[in-house]
Amino acid sequence: MAESEKSHVDKEIRSSVSSCEAYFEKVQSRKNLPKSLQDTLNSAFAGIPVSSFPQVPGGRVIEIPAETSVSEAVKILSDSKILSAPVINKDHETSLDWKERYSGIIDYSSIILWVLESAELAAIALSATSAAAAVGAAVAGGVAADRGIGKDAPTAADSLGKDFYQVILQEEPFRSTTVGTILKSFRYAPFLPVSTESSMLSVLLLLSKYRLRNVPVIKPGEPDIKNYITQSAVVHGLEGCKGRDWFDHISALPISDLGLPFMSPSEVISIDSEELILEAFKRMRDNNIGGLPVVEGANKKVIGNISMRDIRYLLLQPEVFSNFRQLTVKTFAAKIATAGDKYGSASLAITCRPDSTLGSVINSLASRSVHRVYVADGDEDELYGVITLRDVISCFVSEPPNYFENCLGFSVKEVLNR
């Protein structure tokens, strides 16, 4: 890696860690729980071993080799009905050291970013009437554009149509693009595991403070991943804690008493229903978020939701992708709605009110299998805020001093810098 590129990556990592710490400090100051209750919550989760957490469906964690093609990875994720998977490093697949064996975690959000960028490159290639132009654009950056090649790339992309799969997935250089290549672009989730002997407090802290969407579970000295704990699975687990004193106490509190939503209305990133779906995905990419509320009117009435999960529909339906540059959010959501359960119904917005209890929000997240609940206020359902899986988990835990160094044997920051 070039020195300048390494410097840029290091800067991004430092910024990411700093952002995680700022978020968690904000949460701790706003939720304002009595110390005795927070200590009780920490003790409760510290006493629950990771090994007791329910196994993934089927009992086996799906892993994807780094040399797998992107198209095959999409098929694996879709057929397995999962959103992400650990990536095995081919050069160290027999290693018992997880730092060598696994390269990271690939998910739909990483793939969609690659797909959209590749589509733009394909458009440049078409407008230049040469596939080599796409390679040149990838290598030389803005040089091709400066020379006039691809000035009409948007127009070319408009006519790309169903040839997308032929150009992107069947012709070079795109056909040979592997999962490992995407990981090297640093658009991936880090592989930060816990051992089977760890406590659920470690898992909840990784899923909340450090913004991980999933935590692999390993057994020291054995190569295979034993379990794969997601934010969604944890919130489902919390829903099952009804009847326990510590859960009933905090779940009965209004979300406002816990400082929720943690973002002000002006900080919530949204998308208007008449904007393009491409803009929605780019907005998620630019802000490193997994979903957006769909709004209408000057008061931003909440009418729907668009998430990275919806990209399954775009990727697996060439006839939809053929018109992706003209598709509005409203039209795209309607297409998902008519597709039925095959692609999910994530276009529906699940909402709550500022005076809703934390327990009701947890119930909505768990029973509807969604990743966020929007806070709507007033008669017009005006967008007031958003509550994510991460936010809910953060309400239950705080980080003891030097916790990860003492309990896991490594610093999270050290691994992120790896």
Solvent accessible surface area in square Angstrom, and as a share of the most:
residue,aa,sasa,rsa
1,M,138,0.61
2,A,62,0.48
3,E,136,0.61
4,S,89,0.57
5,E,81,0.36
6,K,98,0.42
7,S,64,0.42
8,H,104,0.46
9,V,13,0.07
10,D,34,0.18
11,K,132,0.56
12,E,86,0.38
13,I,32,0.16
14,R,146,0.53
15,S,67,0.43
16,S,57,0.37
17,V,13,0.07
18,S,64,0.41
19,S,60,0.39
20,C,8,0.05
21,E,49,0.22
22,A,58,0.45
23,Y,36,0.14
24,F,10,0.04
25,E,122,0.55
26,K,73,0.31
27,V,0,0.00
28,Q,52,0.23
29,S,82,0.53
30,R,99,0.36
31,K,4,0.02
32,N,122,0.63
33,L,27,0.13
34,P,82,0.51
35,K,155,0.66
36,S,83,0.53
37,L,22,0.11
38,Q,17,0.07
39,D,63,0.33
40,T,66,0.38
41,L,0,0.00
42,N,18,0.09
43,S,75,0.48
44,A,24,0.19
45,F,8,0.03
46,A,50,0.39
47,G,59,0.57
48,I,46,0.24
49,P,63,0.40
50,V,2,0.01
51,S,73,0.47
52,S,71,0.46
53,F,29,0.12
54,P,99,0.62
55,Q,99,0.44
56,V,27,0.15
57,P,133,0.84
58,G,86,0.83
59,G,47,0.45
60,R,166,0.61
61,V,14,0.08
62,I,41,0.21
63,E,39,0.18
64,I,0,0.00
65,P,53,0.34
66,A,18,0.14
67,E,86,0.38
68,T,18,0.10
69,S,35,0.23
70,V,4,0.02
71,S,44,0.28
72,E,77,0.34
73,A,0,0.00
74,V,14,0.08
75,K,113,0.48
76,I,41,0.21
77,L,0,0.00
78,S,29,0.19
79,D,95,0.49
80,S,41,0.27
81,K,173,0.73
82,I,51,0.26
83,L,54,0.27
84,S,11,0.07
85,A,0,0.00
86,P,0,0.00
87,V,0,0.00
88,I,21,0.11
89,N,43,0.22
90,K,120,0.51
91,D,121,0.63
92,H,75,0.33
93,E,86,0.38
94,T,123,0.72
95,S,21,0.13
96,L,106,0.53
97,D,63,0.33
98,W,36,0.13
99,K,71,0.30
100,E,78,0.35
101,R,20,0.07
102,Y,3,0.01
103,S,40,0.26
104,G,0,0.00
105,I,1,0.00
106,I,0,0.00
107,D,18,0.09
108,Y,4,0.01
109,S,24,0.16
110,S,5,0.03
111,I,1,0.00
112,I,0,0.00
113,L,16,0.08
114,W,26,0.09
115,V,4,0.02
116,L,7,0.04
117,E,69,0.31
118,S,3,0.02
119,A,0,0.00
120,E,50,0.22
121,L,38,0.19
122,A,0,0.00
123,A,0,0.00
124,I,30,0.15
125,A,9,0.07
126,L,77,0.38
127,S,34,0.22
128,A,27,0.21
129,T,126,0.73
130,S,48,0.31
131,A,60,0.47
132,A,69,0.54
133,A,14,0.11
134,A,2,0.01
135,V,64,0.37
136,G,30,0.28
137,A,9,0.07
138,A,67,0.52
139,V,124,0.71
140,A,44,0.34
141,G,48,0.46
142,G,46,0.44
143,V,61,0.35
144,A,10,0.08
145,A,54,0.42
146,D,123,0.64
147,R,189,0.69
148,G,30,0.29
149,I,63,0.32
150,G,12,0.11
151,K,157,0.67
152,D,75,0.39
153,A,10,0.07
154,P,67,0.42
155,T,91,0.53
156,A,11,0.09
157,A,3,0.02
158,D,61,0.32
159,S,88,0.57
160,L,3,0.02
161,G,17,0.16
162,K,136,0.58
163,D,78,0.41
164,F,3,0.01
165,Y,43,0.17
166,Q,91,0.40
167,V,21,0.12
168,I,0,0.00
169,L,39,0.20
170,Q,107,0.48
171,E,68,0.31
172,E,83,0.37
173,P,50,0.32
174,F,14,0.06
175,R,134,0.49
176,S,70,0.45
177,T,18,0.10
178,T,34,0.19
179,V,1,0.00
180,G,11,0.11
181,T,73,0.42
182,I,2,0.01
183,L,11,0.05
184,K,157,0.67
185,S,50,0.32
186,F,70,0.29
187,R,69,0.25
188,Y,70,0.27
189,A,20,0.15
190,P,33,0.20
191,F,3,0.01
192,L,0,0.00
193,P,2,0.01
194,V,2,0.01
195,S,25,0.16
196,T,25,0.15
197,E,152,0.68
198,S,15,0.10
199,S,20,0.13
200,M,9,0.04
201,L,4,0.02
202,S,1,0.01
203,V,0,0.00
204,L,1,0.01
205,L,0,0.00
206,L,0,0.00
207,L,0,0.00
208,S,0,0.00
209,K,25,0.11
210,Y,18,0.07
211,R,87,0.32
212,L,10,0.05
213,R,99,0.36
214,N,11,0.06
215,V,0,0.00
216,P,0,0.00
217,V,2,0.01
218,I,18,0.09
219,K,94,0.40
220,P,88,0.56
221,G,51,0.49
222,E,67,0.30
223,P,49,0.31
224,D,76,0.39
225,I,12,0.06
226,K,67,0.28
227,N,4,0.02
228,Y,23,0.09
229,I,1,0.00
230,T,42,0.24
231,Q,19,0.08
232,S,25,0.16
233,A,34,0.26
234,V,4,0.03
235,V,1,0.00
236,H,78,0.35
237,G,34,0.33
238,L,4,0.02
239,E,34,0.15
240,G,65,0.62
241,C,16,0.09
242,K,120,0.51
243,G,61,0.59
244,R,124,0.45
245,D,124,0.64
246,W,31,0.11
247,F,4,0.02
248,D,62,0.32
249,H,104,0.46
250,I,0,0.00
251,S,13,0.08
252,A,69,0.53
253,L,44,0.22
254,P,46,0.29
255,I,0,0.00
256,S,67,0.43
257,D,81,0.42
258,L,0,0.00
259,G,8,0.07
260,L,6,0.03
261,P,9,0.06
262,F,6,0.03
263,M,73,0.33
264,S,48,0.31
265,P,63,0.40
266,S,107,0.69
267,E,84,0.37
268,V,9,0.05
269,I,58,0.30
270,S,14,0.09
271,I,0,0.00
272,D,47,0.25
273,S,1,0.01
274,E,108,0.48
275,E,55,0.25
276,L,72,0.36
277,I,1,0.00
278,L,12,0.06
279,E,64,0.29
280,A,0,0.00
281,F,1,0.00
282,K,59,0.25
283,R,54,0.20
284,M,1,0.00
285,R,83,0.30
286,D,102,0.53
287,N,59,0.30
288,N,91,0.46
289,I,45,0.23
290,G,16,0.15
291,G,7,0.07
292,L,0,0.00
293,P,3,0.02
294,V,6,0.03
295,V,6,0.04
296,E,62,0.28
297,G,57,0.55
298,A,110,0.86
299,N,89,0.46
300,K,91,0.38
301,K,85,0.36
302,V,12,0.07
303,I,71,0.36
304,G,5,0.05
305,N,13,0.07
306,I,0,0.00
307,S,3,0.02
308,M,17,0.07
309,R,48,0.18
310,D,2,0.01
311,I,0,0.00
312,R,51,0.19
313,Y,19,0.07
314,L,1,0.01
315,L,8,0.04
316,L,61,0.30
317,Q,38,0.17
318,P,48,0.30
319,E,89,0.40
320,V,8,0.05
321,F,2,0.01
322,S,29,0.18
323,N,68,0.35
324,F,6,0.02
325,R,48,0.17
326,Q,83,0.37
327,L,5,0.03
328,T,32,0.18
329,V,0,0.00
330,K,98,0.42
331,T,58,0.34
332,F,0,0.00
333,A,21,0.16
334,A,54,0.42
335,K,72,0.30
336,I,1,0.00
337,A,67,0.52
338,T,117,0.68
339,A,35,0.27
340,G,39,0.37
341,D,143,0.74
342,K,154,0.65
343,Y,13,0.05
344,G,26,0.25
345,S,70,0.45
346,A,14,0.11
347,S,13,0.08
348,L,102,0.51
349,A,28,0.22
350,I,20,0.10
351,T,62,0.36
352,C,16,0.10
353,R,96,0.35
354,P,36,0.23
355,D,110,0.57
356,S,22,0.14
357,T,50,0.29
358,L,0,0.00
359,G,16,0.15
360,S,51,0.33
361,V,1,0.00
362,I,0,0.00
363,N,60,0.31
364,S,27,0.17
365,L,2,0.01
366,A,7,0.06
367,S,75,0.48
368,R,126,0.46
369,S,57,0.37
370,V,21,0.12
371,H,44,0.20
372,R,28,0.10
373,V,0,0.00
374,Y,2,0.01
375,V,0,0.00
376,A,1,0.01
377,D,61,0.32
378,G,42,0.41
379,D,147,0.76
380,E,102,0.46
381,D,43,0.22
382,E,81,0.36
383,L,9,0.05
384,Y,81,0.31
385,G,0,0.00
386,V,11,0.07
387,I,0,0.00
388,T,37,0.22
389,L,7,0.03
390,R,28,0.10
391,D,11,0.06
392,V,0,0.00
393,I,0,0.00
394,S,0,0.00
395,C,0,0.00
396,F,0,0.00
397,V,0,0.00
398,S,24,0.15
399,E,50,0.22
400,P,43,0.27
401,P,120,0.75
402,N,104,0.54
403,Y,19,0.07
404,F,4,0.01
405,E,90,0.40
406,N,112,0.57
407,C,75,0.45
408,L,31,0.16
409,G,64,0.62
410,F,27,0.11
411,S,24,0.15
412,V,4,0.02
413,K,90,0.38
414,E,101,0.45
415,V,8,0.05
416,L,34,0.17
417,N,78,0.40
418,R,138,0.50
